[in-house]
Amino acid sequence: MTETTEVARVRTHRAAPSRRSTTTSGNSRLQGRGAWGRLLRRATPWLFLAAPLVLLITFTYVPVGNMIYYSFTDWDGISPDRNFTGADNYVQIFTRPELFRVFFVSFYYLAASAAQIAIALYFATVLSFDLRFRNLFKGLLFFPYLINGVAIGFVFLYFFQDGGTLDSVLSWFGSGSDHAWLGDPASANTSLAGVSVWRFTGLNFVLFLGAIQSIPGELYEAAQLDGATRWQQFRHIIAPSIRPVLSLSIILAISGSLAVFEIPWIMTGGATGTSTFVIQTVKLAFQFNKTGLASAAAVVLLLIILLITWIQRRLVPDEKVDLV
């Protein structure tokens, strides 16, 4: 019995080192798996972002970089020769009045943007309350934004033509007919800006309505118990809560008024003083084969929009609104 026990002890003593080595190797594998798991967790967000980043860089930043490069050349858009001209294209833009004057056309669309924001805010506020047929009015307001811009251009081209729909309606009220709405720079730009109001009011309306409907209903109930009027509810509840959305709408309005292209291009082609900065840039590139000058104009427009956006963000910074 004693001899058997001694033999068992010797065997156990000899087997102990192998078990320790097995445990050590197992811990090493676990540590390796843990390190790999941590690395995989860190890399997972970048794996999801890889495809969007590739698309963003390929179709946004690379073209912008090429545009900046072309703006310092005299490239005509066709020839493989691109001679470096320095800042000559930018000097032309700021020294030739006919190139920079088109920016003043944007004031018509800026005024139209202010009008459409006011109209959209009014209807969003009114239709946020319990009214009859409010869903019908919501659809009517948003419907113009769903229509293709080319179709809108052709529809209003016939609407504003001499003896067209507008002249026919005005003749019912005894007004003179056959007015050249698109033949005079002032009336043409006003008419085109009016089309933009009709088309884009629905977009601002949806943004404001979504922001207003996200306000807790308990606030309205408390305001009604305190005897607050509709105007007081708008001033103290609605207006503070939609301030971020209103700031976004202002940014979109300013940038959109500077980059108008679709409607005036279809309806007038930039004639009769309706040419915008974007239309002029397109003509420089594809009609006069001055791609370098057109690229410089595009860079200037981009910088102006970024500057205005930065100023607006500095003057009206985002504020966290907590009404609950």
Backbone bond lengths (Angstrom), bond angles and torsions (degrees), N, CA, C in turn:
res aa  C-N    CA-C-N  psi(-1)  N-CA   C-N-CA  omega(-1)  CA-C   N-CA-C  phi
1 M - - - 1.478 - - 1.512 110.61 -
2 T 1.321 117.35 -41.83 1.459 121.37 179.97 1.502 111.50 -68.66
3 E 1.323 116.59 -40.73 1.469 120.40 179.42 1.527 110.84 -64.69
4 T 1.304 117.31 -38.32 1.484 121.08 179.29 1.527 110.74 -65.92
5 T 1.319 116.68 -40.01 1.472 120.52 179.06 1.509 111.13 -65.71
6 E 1.352 116.98 -39.64 1.455 120.71 179.57 1.525 111.01 -64.49
7 V 1.327 115.26 -40.57 1.485 118.90 177.71 1.519 110.88 -62.83
8 A 1.332 117.69 -39.64 1.472 121.59 179.57 1.520 111.18 -64.44
9 R 1.360 116.40 -37.79 1.468 119.95 178.59 1.518 111.03 -65.38
10 V 1.332 115.86 -41.17 1.463 119.09 179.44 1.519 110.87 -63.03
11 R 1.316 117.06 -43.51 1.458 121.09 179.07 1.534 111.46 -62.58
12 T 1.355 114.81 -41.48 1.472 118.80 178.96 1.508 111.47 -64.27
13 H 1.368 115.76 -40.43 1.470 119.66 179.45 1.521 111.24 -64.64
14 R 1.346 116.28 -38.90 1.458 119.08 178.80 1.534 112.62 -70.30
15 A 1.333 116.83 -32.75 1.473 120.36 -177.44 1.522 113.25 -80.60
16 A 1.329 117.37 -18.21 1.471 120.13 -176.34 1.512 113.44 -60.54
17 P 1.340 119.77 -45.67 1.467 118.62 -179.66 1.521 113.31 -59.74
18 S 1.315 117.89 -35.80 1.472 119.67 179.98 1.516 110.96 -66.14
19 R 1.362 117.70 -37.23 1.457 119.29 177.80 1.520 111.30 -67.09
20 R 1.352 116.28 -38.32 1.466 118.75 178.13 1.516 110.76 -65.17
21 S 1.296 117.10 -40.16 1.467 119.05 178.65 1.519 111.38 -66.00
22 T 1.350 115.99 -35.95 1.468 118.72 177.58 1.522 110.84 -65.32
23 T 1.334 116.72 -41.40 1.467 120.49 178.53 1.517 111.29 -63.85
24 T 1.348 116.20 -41.15 1.471 120.12 179.78 1.519 111.54 -63.50
25 S 1.326 116.37 -44.14 1.468 119.22 178.62 1.519 111.65 -65.59
26 G 1.352 116.83 -35.50 1.472 119.67 177.06 1.512 111.70 -64.90
27 N 1.337 117.12 -41.41 1.463 120.02 177.23 1.524 111.53 -64.19
28 S 1.332 116.49 -36.82 1.465 120.10 179.05 1.530 110.45 -64.04
29 R 1.351 115.12 -40.93 1.474 117.62 178.22 1.514 111.30 -65.93
30 L 1.341 116.41 -39.51 1.472 118.61 178.30 1.515 111.57 -64.17
31 Q 1.352 116.09 -41.33 1.466 118.79 178.12 1.522 111.26 -64.40
32 G 1.353 115.41 -37.96 1.464 118.40 177.79 1.521 111.81 -63.62
33 R 1.338 114.77 -43.41 1.465 118.40 177.98 1.523 111.33 -64.65
34 G 1.337 116.38 -38.65 1.466 118.69 178.32 1.511 112.82 -64.45
35 A 1.330 117.36 -41.42 1.465 120.51 177.75 1.518 111.25 -64.78
36 W 1.346 115.76 -41.15 1.471 119.39 177.94 1.524 111.42 -64.55
37 G 1.353 115.91 -38.60 1.470 119.07 178.30 1.512 112.19 -64.97
38 R 1.363 116.73 -41.64 1.466 119.32 177.88 1.526 111.04 -64.16
39 L 1.331 116.17 -40.54 1.466 119.45 178.27 1.520 111.50 -64.12
40 L 1.333 115.97 -39.60 1.460 120.04 179.78 1.522 111.22 -67.32
41 R 1.354 116.55 -39.80 1.469 119.62 177.45 1.522 111.58 -63.20
42 R 1.328 116.78 -38.29 1.465 119.47 178.51 1.523 111.98 -69.88
43 A 1.334 116.56 -33.72 1.461 120.02 -176.91 1.518 113.11 -84.26
44 T 1.347 117.82 -17.18 1.468 120.25 -175.88 1.527 113.30 -58.13
45 P 1.354 120.61 -47.28 1.481 118.75 178.33 1.525 112.62 -58.71
46 W 1.336 116.94 -37.82 1.464 119.16 -179.40 1.526 111.14 -71.10
47 L 1.334 117.05 -29.79 1.461 119.16 176.15 1.523 110.83 -66.18
48 F 1.328 116.74 -39.19 1.462 120.14 177.21 1.537 111.36 -70.07
49 L 1.334 116.75 -31.74 1.461 120.65 -178.66 1.521 113.48 -84.89
50 A 1.323 117.32 -9.22 1.464 120.08 -173.58 1.527 111.92 -59.88
51 A 1.330 116.76 -52.42 1.477 119.72 -177.63 1.530 112.00 -63.41
52 P 1.359 119.81 -48.30 1.469 118.31 177.15 1.522 113.56 -60.18
53 L 1.343 117.01 -37.99 1.458 119.38 179.83 1.520 111.32 -66.36
54 V 1.334 116.80 -39.55 1.465 119.77 178.14 1.527 110.62 -63.26
55 L 1.337 116.58 -44.14 1.463 119.99 178.70 1.531 111.43 -65.03
56 L 1.343 116.44 -41.48 1.462 120.44 -179.90 1.522 110.95 -63.11
57 I 1.311 116.53 -46.24 1.464 120.01 -179.32 1.523 111.07 -66.66
58 T 1.341 116.74 -41.04 1.468 120.96 -175.60 1.514 112.15 -68.75
59 F 1.343 116.61 -43.41 1.456 119.87 -171.97 1.527 113.86 -104.76
60 T 1.320 118.24 0.91 1.473 120.09 178.05 1.522 111.50 -124.40
61 Y 1.320 116.35 -63.15 1.461 119.09 -171.84 1.529 112.61 -74.86
62 V 1.316 117.42 -36.58 1.465 118.86 176.99 1.524 111.51 -65.56
63 P 1.356 120.02 -46.99 1.472 118.92 175.16 1.526 113.53 -60.74
64 V 1.333 117.23 -38.06 1.469 119.18 177.88 1.516 110.50 -64.46
65 G 1.327 116.69 -40.93 1.464 119.55 176.76 1.520 112.20 -62.68
66 N 1.338 116.90 -41.46 1.466 119.87 176.53 1.522 111.44 -64.12
67 M 1.337 116.51 -39.22 1.455 120.07 179.29 1.532 111.07 -62.63
68 I 1.323 116.51 -42.47 1.466 119.98 177.99 1.527 110.21 -63.19
69 Y 1.325 116.34 -39.82 1.464 119.95 178.38 1.534 110.68 -64.72
70 Y 1.329 117.43 -45.15 1.468 120.68 -179.76 1.526 111.59 -63.21
71 S 1.341 117.62 -28.99 1.457 120.28 -177.12 1.523 112.56 -66.79
72 F 1.321 117.28 -16.10 1.465 121.02 177.86 1.532 112.19 -101.69
73 T 1.326 116.57 15.26 1.464 121.19 179.88 1.522 109.76 -126.87
74 D 1.339 115.11 173.78 1.466 120.79 175.95 1.526 110.98 -106.73
75 W 1.324 116.98 31.17 1.461 121.46 -175.61 1.516 110.69 -61.84
76 D 1.336 116.12 138.70 1.461 121.78 -179.98 1.521 112.45 -96.78
77 G 1.326 117.55 2.48 1.457 120.90 178.98 1.506 114.27 88.05
78 I 1.322 118.69 -8.97 1.469 122.23 -177.17 1.518 111.05 -123.59
79 S 1.315 115.82 -50.75 1.458 120.95 -176.04 1.529 111.14 -67.62
80 P 1.344 117.41 144.64 1.465 119.18 175.73 1.524 113.22 -73.38
81 D 1.324 117.08 -11.98 1.464 121.38 -179.43 1.522 110.02 -81.39
82 R 1.325 115.61 129.87 1.460 121.18 178.26 1.516 107.53 -133.34
83 N 1.305 115.68 99.96 1.463 120.99 -178.46 1.525 110.10 -86.38
84 F 1.308 115.85 132.05 1.466 121.11 -179.81 1.525 109.41 -74.12
85 T 1.342 116.73 125.85 1.464 122.33 -177.95 1.521 112.85 -116.26
86 G 1.312 118.24 3.05 1.457 120.11 -179.63 1.524 111.62 71.16
87 A 1.321 115.71 -137.73 1.468 121.21 -178.13 1.523 112.35 -93.29
88 D 1.322 117.89 19.27 1.463 120.43 -176.78 1.526 111.84 -61.37
89 N 1.330 118.51 -39.95 1.465 120.91 179.85 1.532 111.38 -63.28
90 Y 1.314 116.86 -39.95 1.468 120.22 179.22 1.530 110.77 -69.61
91 V 1.310 117.06 -34.94 1.464 120.08 176.74 1.524 110.08 -63.50
92 Q 1.322 116.94 -40.87 1.464 120.16 178.81 1.523 112.16 -63.04
93 I 1.311 116.70 -40.15 1.462 119.71 -178.07 1.523 111.41 -62.73
94 F 1.326 116.94 -39.98 1.462 119.85 -175.65 1.531 113.09 -90.86
95 T 1.321 118.26 -10.39 1.465 120.29 -179.23 1.524 113.20 -109.12
96 R 1.314 118.06 -18.10 1.465 120.82 177.58 1.525 108.89 -95.61
97 P 1.324 118.60 110.94 1.471 120.92 -174.74 1.518 113.22 -58.72
98 E 1.334 117.70 -34.98 1.466 119.10 -176.37 1.528 112.22 -68.09
99 L 1.319 117.33 -19.26 1.460 120.22 178.76 1.522 112.25 -86.07
100 F 1.313 116.99 -35.18 1.464 120.55 -176.44 1.529 112.42 -95.80
101 R 1.337 117.44 -14.61 1.464 120.42 -176.94 1.527 112.20 -66.21
102 V 1.324 117.03 -26.80 1.464 119.46 -176.67 1.523 112.15 -65.11
103 F 1.332 117.68 -15.98 1.453 118.94 177.28 1.531 111.95 -62.56
104 F 1.322 117.11 -26.88 1.464 119.55 -178.55 1.527 111.69 -68.55
105 V 1.338 117.35 -22.45 1.461 120.03 175.81 1.531 110.47 -63.81
106 S 1.315 116.54 -27.43 1.466 120.32 -178.75 1.525 112.21 -64.75
107 F 1.333 118.30 -21.14 1.462 120.04 179.70 1.529 111.09 -65.36
108 Y 1.333 117.40 -31.96 1.471 119.71 175.84 1.532 109.88 -62.00
109 Y 1.314 115.85 -45.59 1.460 119.68 -178.26 1.528 111.42 -74.26
110 L 1.321 117.37 -27.74 1.459 119.54 175.66 1.533 110.24 -67.19
111 A 1.335 116.53 -42.33 1.465 119.99 175.43 1.522 111.04 -63.93
112 A 1.332 116.18 -38.73 1.459 120.01 177.26 1.527 110.86 -64.73
113 S 1.314 117.00 -36.99 1.467 120.41 178.04 1.522 111.33 -64.54
114 A 1.325 116.33 -40.93 1.467 119.55 176.92 1.530 110.75 -62.32
115 A 1.344 115.89 -39.98 1.465 119.84 178.72 1.523 111.48 -65.26
116 Q 1.320 116.57 -42.91 1.467 118.54 -177.66 1.528 111.57 -69.78
117 I 1.340 117.43 -32.53 1.474 119.32 175.69 1.525 109.96 -66.22
118 A 1.330 117.15 -42.47 1.464 120.37 179.45 1.530 111.25 -64.44
119 I 1.341 116.18 -44.03 1.466 119.63 179.74 1.521 110.69 -64.88
120 A 1.337 116.50 -44.47 1.459 120.16 -178.86 1.527 111.15 -64.07
121 L 1.324 116.85 -39.75 1.465 120.26 179.79 1.525 110.78 -66.34
122 Y 1.324 116.81 -38.66 1.468 120.49 178.79 1.531 111.03 -63.17
123 F 1.319 116.57 -51.53 1.463 119.51 -177.04 1.536 111.21 -69.11
124 A 1.334 117.98 -34.56 1.457 119.44 177.52 1.524 110.92 -64.61
125 T 1.328 116.39 -37.54 1.462 119.72 178.66 1.520 111.22 -69.73
126 V 1.320 116.21 -45.04 1.466 119.96 -177.99 1.529 110.87 -65.74
127 L 1.342 116.84 -44.88 1.462 120.01 -175.95 1.519 113.01 -79.22
128 S 1.330 118.01 -5.03 1.464 119.45 174.26 1.520 111.59 -77.53
129 F 1.334 117.05 -18.03 1.457 121.20 175.86 1.527 109.55 -88.28
130 D 1.283 115.67 170.50 1.471 121.21 -175.74 1.530 109.45 -79.49
131 L 1.326 115.69 103.36 1.455 122.29 179.59 1.525 109.88 -129.19
132 R 1.303 116.34 156.19 1.462 120.71 176.98 1.530 109.77 -73.93
133 F 1.323 115.52 141.66 1.469 123.65 177.81 1.537 112.58 60.28
134 R 1.314 117.26 25.13 1.458 118.25 -177.68 1.532 111.55 -67.30
135 N 1.340 118.63 -32.39 1.460 120.46 177.04 1.524 111.33 -66.33
136 L 1.320 116.90 -34.46 1.458 120.86 176.50 1.522 110.72 -64.85
137 F 1.314 116.47 -44.48 1.468 120.10 179.40 1.527 111.45 -66.90
138 K 1.314 116.75 -34.56 1.467 119.41 176.24 1.525 110.70 -61.34
139 G 1.326 115.90 -44.62 1.458 119.65 178.48 1.517 112.55 -64.44
140 L 1.326 117.47 -40.42 1.467 121.03 179.77 1.526 111.49 -64.76
141 L 1.321 116.90 -37.05 1.465 120.09 -179.36 1.525 112.01 -72.79
142 F 1.325 116.93 -37.06 1.462 119.49 -176.25 1.532 112.79 -85.74
143 F 1.329 117.87 -18.57 1.463 121.22 -175.18 1.530 113.88 -57.94
144 P 1.337 120.93 -43.04 1.476 118.96 -179.19 1.521 113.89 -58.09
145 Y 1.328 117.59 -31.03 1.460 119.48 -179.03 1.521 111.91 -69.70
146 L 1.324 117.63 -21.57 1.458 121.79 -179.21 1.527 112.50 -80.84
147 I 1.326 117.53 -15.99 1.456 120.84 -177.07 1.521 109.80 -80.24
148 N 1.311 115.49 142.38 1.458 120.97 178.70 1.518 110.81 -62.59
149 G 1.338 116.04 140.50 1.465 120.63 -177.08 1.509 113.54 -62.76
150 V 1.333 117.52 -33.66 1.465 120.27 178.27 1.520 110.41 -65.37
151 A 1.330 116.57 -43.15 1.463 120.31 178.19 1.522 111.07 -62.84
152 I 1.333 116.70 -40.72 1.464 119.96 178.20 1.530 110.06 -62.45
153 G 1.328 117.07 -41.85 1.459 120.43 179.55 1.520 112.56 -59.40
154 F 1.316 117.02 -44.54 1.461 119.94 -179.41 1.524 111.88 -70.71
155 V 1.334 116.90 -37.08 1.469 119.62 178.45 1.522 110.66 -62.12
156 F 1.319 117.71 -47.69 1.460 120.26 -177.90 1.525 111.91 -78.16
157 L 1.311 117.64 -17.05 1.466 119.17 172.59 1.514 110.15 -63.88
158 Y 1.326 117.26 -41.76 1.464 120.72 175.64 1.522 111.40 -76.78
159 F 1.322 116.59 -25.84 1.465 120.42 179.16 1.526 110.87 -67.38
160 F 1.340 117.63 -38.14 1.461 121.99 -175.51 1.531 113.56 -98.58
161 Q 1.309 118.95 -2.00 1.457 118.59 -177.88 1.526 111.26 -69.56
162 D 1.336 116.97 161.92 1.460 121.89 -179.08 1.521 110.27 -60.66
163 G 1.330 115.45 125.07 1.455 120.10 -177.87 1.504 113.89 73.28
164 G 1.322 117.19 15.95 1.457 121.84 -178.38 1.518 112.81 -83.62
165 T 1.330 114.68 -155.87 1.460 120.51 -174.03 1.524 111.96 -62.88
166 L 1.311 117.52 -44.71 1.464 120.26 -177.90 1.520 111.05 -64.78
167 D 1.325 117.97 -42.88 1.463 120.45 178.41 1.522 110.99 -64.71
168 S 1.330 117.15 -35.95 1.468 120.15 179.00 1.522 110.92 -66.33
169 V 1.326 116.82 -40.66 1.466 119.92 179.09 1.522 110.36 -67.82
170 L 1.335 117.68 -42.23 1.463 120.22 179.90 1.516 111.90 -66.22
171 S 1.330 117.17 -30.57 1.477 119.91 178.87 1.519 111.44 -66.15
172 W 1.333 118.62 -25.94 1.462 120.68 176.93 1.524 111.95 -65.09
173 F 1.348 115.77 -26.20 1.456 120.40 -179.52 1.531 111.94 -100.83
174 G 1.324 117.15 15.19 1.459 121.47 176.22 1.501 114.56 81.97
175 S 1.346 118.40 9.25 1.450 120.10 178.62 1.515 110.31 -82.32
176 G 1.329 115.50 157.14 1.451 120.02 -179.75 1.515 111.67 -66.02
177 S 1.315 116.77 149.41 1.461 121.82 -177.73 1.524 109.80 -109.09
178 D 1.325 114.77 179.79 1.464 122.87 178.38 1.531 111.71 56.35
179 H 1.311 115.30 48.84 1.457 120.01 176.15 1.519 108.85 -92.49
180 A 1.325 117.11 135.31 1.470 121.83 -178.86 1.530 109.10 -81.66
181 W 1.322 115.43 82.72 1.452 119.37 -176.64 1.520 112.29 -65.08
182 L 1.311 117.14 -33.15 1.453 121.20 -178.69 1.521 112.37 -104.46
183 G 1.321 117.63 12.46 1.455 121.22 -178.29 1.514 114.10 -98.60
184 D 1.326 117.33 -12.66 1.454 122.50 -179.61 1.519 108.90 -116.44
185 P 1.343 119.22 136.87 1.468 119.74 -176.36 1.523 113.68 -56.28
186 A 1.328 117.24 -43.52 1.466 119.36 -176.99 1.527 111.25 -66.78
187 S 1.340 117.04 -50.58 1.466 119.67 -179.32 1.523 111.67 -68.43
188 A 1.328 117.05 -33.95 1.464 119.90 179.73 1.528 110.85 -66.06
189 N 1.312 117.23 -47.25 1.463 119.84 179.59 1.525 111.48 -66.62
190 T 1.329 116.50 -35.95 1.463 119.23 176.75 1.517 111.13 -65.53
191 S 1.331 116.11 -41.08 1.467 120.26 179.18 1.522 111.12 -65.36
192 L 1.319 117.28 -43.69 1.456 120.40 179.80 1.522 111.28 -66.12
193 A 1.327 116.65 -38.84 1.463 119.57 176.78 1.528 110.92 -64.78
194 G 1.344 116.19 -35.52 1.466 119.61 176.44 1.515 112.17 -63.81
195 V 1.327 116.78 -36.24 1.464 120.30 176.16 1.524 110.66 -62.97
196 S 1.318 116.98 -40.69 1.465 119.97 179.02 1.532 111.55 -65.35
197 V 1.337 117.15 -33.70 1.464 119.92 175.71 1.519 110.22 -63.34
198 W 1.334 115.74 -45.94 1.470 120.39 -179.46 1.526 111.29 -62.64
199 R 1.321 116.74 -36.12 1.458 119.72 -174.62 1.524 112.97 -80.50
200 F 1.325 119.06 -43.12 1.465 121.29 -169.23 1.523 114.03 -99.85
201 T 1.326 118.76 -1.72 1.464 119.24 176.95 1.522 110.85 -61.84
202 G 1.329 116.65 -35.52 1.458 120.12 -178.95 1.511 112.99 -62.82
203 L 1.330 118.06 -35.07 1.460 120.73 178.99 1.523 110.83 -64.59
204 N 1.319 117.01 -48.94 1.469 120.05 177.73 1.522 111.21 -64.48
205 F 1.323 116.16 -34.90 1.461 120.22 178.73 1.523 111.19 -60.90
206 V 1.327 117.26 -44.78 1.465 121.06 -179.77 1.530 110.60 -65.86
207 L 1.333 117.14 -40.57 1.465 119.99 178.92 1.526 111.14 -62.25
208 F 1.332 116.37 -46.43 1.467 120.00 -179.19 1.526 111.00 -67.89
209 L 1.326 116.58 -40.30 1.462 119.31 -178.19 1.520 111.26 -65.15
210 G 1.335 116.96 -40.62 1.456 119.49 177.15 1.517 112.10 -63.15
211 A 1.334 116.94 -39.63 1.461 120.08 178.60 1.520 111.42 -67.51
212 I 1.324 116.91 -39.54 1.468 120.15 -178.93 1.528 110.56 -68.93
213 Q 1.327 117.25 -39.76 1.462 119.75 -178.45 1.528 112.74 -71.35
214 S 1.327 117.39 -14.66 1.469 119.84 176.80 1.527 112.71 -82.36
215 I 1.332 117.16 -5.39 1.466 120.90 178.30 1.532 108.64 -74.08
216 P 1.315 118.90 133.04 1.476 120.50 179.63 1.527 111.44 -59.09
217 G 1.330 115.38 136.77 1.461 120.14 -179.04 1.514 113.60 -66.81
218 E 1.346 116.84 -21.70 1.465 119.28 -179.81 1.526 111.95 -62.73
219 L 1.329 116.32 -28.62 1.464 118.93 179.66 1.520 111.15 -66.84
220 Y 1.348 116.27 -41.17 1.467 119.26 177.87 1.531 110.65 -65.68
221 E 1.331 116.16 -39.89 1.468 119.21 179.64 1.522 110.97 -63.80
222 A 1.337 116.38 -41.81 1.463 119.28 178.23 1.521 111.16 -66.03
223 A 1.337 116.59 -38.43 1.459 119.84 178.82 1.523 111.72 -66.05
224 Q 1.332 116.87 -39.07 1.461 119.63 177.76 1.520 111.75 -66.88
225 L 1.327 116.85 -37.03 1.466 119.67 177.06 1.524 111.22 -65.07
226 D 1.330 116.36 -31.60 1.467 119.92 178.32 1.524 112.14 -83.38
227 G 1.328 117.19 -0.23 1.453 120.76 178.10 1.518 114.62 81.75
228 A 1.327 118.13 23.44 1.466 120.93 -179.73 1.516 110.77 -73.47
229 T 1.310 116.13 138.68 1.454 121.72 176.76 1.528 110.16 -80.56
230 R 1.354 115.50 173.85 1.455 119.46 178.18 1.525 111.32 -61.27
231 W 1.316 116.89 -40.00 1.461 120.12 179.28 1.523 111.23 -65.07
232 Q 1.330 117.01 -40.94 1.458 120.07 178.66 1.528 111.49 -66.91
233 Q 1.334 116.87 -35.57 1.461 119.81 175.38 1.522 111.03 -64.72
234 F 1.331 116.18 -40.26 1.465 119.45 177.92 1.520 111.02 -66.19
235 R 1.325 116.81 -42.90 1.468 120.77 -175.00 1.515 112.36 -69.32
236 H 1.336 117.17 -41.14 1.462 119.96 -171.42 1.530 113.68 -102.80
237 I 1.308 118.81 -13.72 1.465 120.87 -178.85 1.519 111.18 -117.63
238 I 1.340 116.39 -55.18 1.463 120.03 -172.88 1.522 111.36 -72.66
239 A 1.341 116.47 -50.98 1.471 119.82 -175.27 1.530 113.07 -58.28
240 P 1.339 120.28 -46.80 1.477 118.19 179.11 1.527 113.26 -64.87
241 S 1.322 117.71 -32.95 1.462 120.13 -175.15 1.518 113.02 -76.59
242 I 1.324 118.61 -26.74 1.468 120.54 -177.93 1.523 111.64 -100.82
243 R 1.327 117.94 13.10 1.461 120.39 -178.78 1.527 112.79 -58.81
244 P 1.347 120.77 -42.64 1.472 118.71 177.53 1.521 112.96 -62.44
245 V 1.328 117.11 -39.73 1.469 120.31 179.14 1.522 110.45 -68.36
246 L 1.318 117.16 -37.99 1.458 120.55 177.14 1.520 110.86 -64.12
247 S 1.325 116.69 -39.91 1.463 120.37 176.44 1.521 110.92 -62.46
248 L 1.324 117.61 -41.72 1.459 121.12 176.96 1.522 111.06 -62.68
249 S 1.319 117.70 -41.64 1.464 120.92 179.89 1.524 111.37 -63.64
250 I 1.327 116.94 -36.98 1.466 120.18 178.50 1.524 110.66 -66.21
251 I 1.334 116.58 -41.68 1.468 120.17 177.67 1.523 110.39 -61.74
252 L 1.333 116.83 -45.82 1.461 120.57 179.06 1.524 111.46 -64.24
253 A 1.330 116.71 -35.65 1.469 120.13 -179.58 1.527 111.02 -67.08
254 I 1.318 116.84 -44.10 1.464 120.38 -178.76 1.527 110.78 -66.75
255 S 1.329 116.72 -48.62 1.459 119.53 179.70 1.516 111.52 -65.01
256 G 1.326 117.28 -37.04 1.460 120.09 178.50 1.515 113.18 -68.15
257 S 1.328 117.28 -37.15 1.471 120.02 179.38 1.522 111.58 -68.50
258 L 1.319 117.52 -26.32 1.464 120.60 177.75 1.524 112.40 -83.74
259 A 1.323 116.91 -20.59 1.465 121.06 -175.35 1.519 112.35 -115.11
260 V 1.325 118.15 31.57 1.467 121.27 179.35 1.517 109.70 -68.52
261 F 1.322 115.93 134.83 1.467 119.12 179.75 1.525 112.91 -144.64
262 E 1.304 117.20 -50.27 1.457 122.13 -164.18 1.520 113.22 -61.48
263 I 1.340 116.82 -56.95 1.463 120.90 -173.74 1.531 112.14 -65.35
264 P 1.338 120.56 -51.78 1.481 118.30 -179.82 1.521 113.02 -65.71
265 W 1.317 118.55 -29.87 1.464 120.48 179.06 1.528 110.78 -66.96
266 I 1.312 116.76 -40.17 1.463 120.49 -178.70 1.523 111.08 -75.65
267 M 1.323 117.70 -41.25 1.461 120.66 -171.70 1.522 112.87 -83.19
268 T 1.314 117.85 -37.04 1.469 119.18 -176.41 1.524 112.90 -127.35
269 G 1.325 117.94 -16.16 1.457 119.81 -175.95 1.520 113.34 67.79
270 G 1.331 116.13 17.59 1.456 120.13 -178.61 1.515 113.94 86.02
271 A 1.332 118.10 7.20 1.470 121.24 -179.89 1.520 110.29 -79.96
272 T 1.321 115.34 170.23 1.472 125.09 178.18 1.523 111.88 52.05
273 G 1.324 117.02 41.80 1.451 120.67 174.61 1.507 115.10 72.81
274 T 1.332 118.45 20.69 1.467 121.15 -179.23 1.523 112.11 -103.63
275 S 1.315 118.17 6.83 1.459 120.90 -178.91 1.524 110.28 -68.65
276 T 1.313 116.27 127.51 1.455 121.84 176.07 1.527 109.29 -94.70
277 F 1.315 115.44 175.12 1.460 119.43 -178.03 1.525 111.17 -64.64
278 V 1.333 117.16 -35.37 1.463 120.51 179.59 1.525 110.27 -70.63
279 I 1.325 117.35 -41.89 1.472 120.27 177.69 1.518 110.42 -61.33
280 Q 1.318 116.53 -42.68 1.459 119.90 178.10 1.526 110.90 -63.16
281 T 1.320 117.51 -39.26 1.458 120.71 178.86 1.525 110.91 -64.14
282 V 1.319 117.04 -41.57 1.468 120.93 178.32 1.522 110.64 -63.84
283 K 1.308 116.99 -41.91 1.463 119.64 179.09 1.524 111.38 -65.73
284 L 1.322 117.05 -40.39 1.463 119.40 177.69 1.523 111.41 -60.11
285 A 1.321 116.54 -38.92 1.462 119.97 -175.95 1.518 113.00 -78.38
286 F 1.338 117.92 -44.10 1.457 120.84 -169.17 1.532 114.00 -107.93
287 Q 1.330 117.43 -17.60 1.461 119.54 178.63 1.528 111.61 -100.81
288 F 1.325 116.25 -40.53 1.462 120.62 -178.90 1.534 112.79 -104.64
289 N 1.333 117.34 1.18 1.467 122.86 177.41 1.536 112.98 54.59
290 K 1.320 115.61 42.83 1.463 121.22 176.00 1.525 108.21 -115.42
291 T 1.326 114.62 70.57 1.462 120.16 -176.59 1.516 111.78 -66.02
292 G 1.316 117.29 -35.99 1.462 119.96 178.25 1.518 111.85 -62.67
293 L 1.329 116.94 -46.10 1.463 121.24 178.55 1.527 110.63 -66.28
294 A 1.329 116.99 -39.86 1.461 120.46 178.08 1.528 111.06 -64.72
295 S 1.319 117.08 -38.27 1.467 120.05 177.33 1.520 111.02 -64.18
296 A 1.318 117.05 -40.00 1.463 120.36 177.21 1.532 110.53 -63.33
297 A 1.338 116.63 -40.10 1.462 119.70 177.26 1.521 111.13 -63.43
298 A 1.330 117.10 -39.90 1.459 120.36 178.00 1.524 111.34 -65.20
299 V 1.316 117.66 -38.90 1.465 120.95 177.71 1.520 110.44 -64.82
300 V 1.324 117.02 -42.15 1.469 120.58 177.84 1.519 110.57 -60.91
301 L 1.334 117.10 -44.06 1.461 120.56 178.60 1.527 110.95 -61.98
302 L 1.318 116.83 -42.51 1.463 120.56 178.28 1.518 111.51 -61.61
303 L 1.319 117.29 -43.69 1.467 120.76 -179.84 1.527 111.40 -66.10
304 I 1.323 116.85 -38.21 1.469 119.86 178.91 1.530 110.65 -64.40
305 I 1.325 116.40 -43.65 1.464 119.97 179.35 1.527 110.48 -64.01
306 L 1.323 117.50 -43.35 1.462 120.51 178.48 1.528 111.42 -63.66
307 L 1.339 116.55 -39.52 1.461 120.05 179.12 1.521 111.80 -65.32
308 I 1.327 116.45 -44.94 1.462 120.01 179.57 1.521 110.55 -64.45
309 T 1.330 116.82 -40.60 1.457 120.40 178.30 1.527 110.88 -63.11
310 W 1.339 116.81 -42.05 1.463 120.28 179.52 1.523 110.85 -64.60
311 I 1.338 117.19 -42.40 1.463 120.36 178.94 1.519 110.62 -63.29
312 Q 1.331 115.83 -42.80 1.458 119.64 -179.84 1.525 111.25 -63.69
313 R 1.335 116.57 -39.43 1.454 119.76 179.45 1.527 111.76 -69.37
314 R 1.318 116.70 -30.17 1.467 119.88 177.02 1.528 111.59 -74.00
315 L 1.325 116.15 -38.84 1.455 119.80 -179.11 1.522 111.76 -75.09
316 V 1.336 116.22 -37.26 1.465 120.61 -178.92 1.524 107.82 -125.61
317 P 1.325 118.56 78.61 1.473 120.28 -179.16 1.516 110.93 -71.03
318 D 1.323 114.38 157.34 1.464 119.41 176.73 1.519 110.37 -66.83
319 E 1.315 115.29 134.85 1.450 120.64 178.54 1.527 107.88 -125.65
320 K 1.319 115.10 137.13 1.443 119.40 177.19 1.522 109.17 -75.68
321 V 1.338 114.68 121.84 1.470 120.17 -177.35 1.515 108.18 -105.72
322 D 1.305 116.76 121.36 1.460 122.50 178.86 1.515 108.06 -126.89
323 L 1.339 115.32 103.50 1.457 119.51 -175.49 1.525 112.27 -98.36
324 V 1.341 115.59 -4.78 1.470 117.75 -176.04 1.532 109.22 -92.32
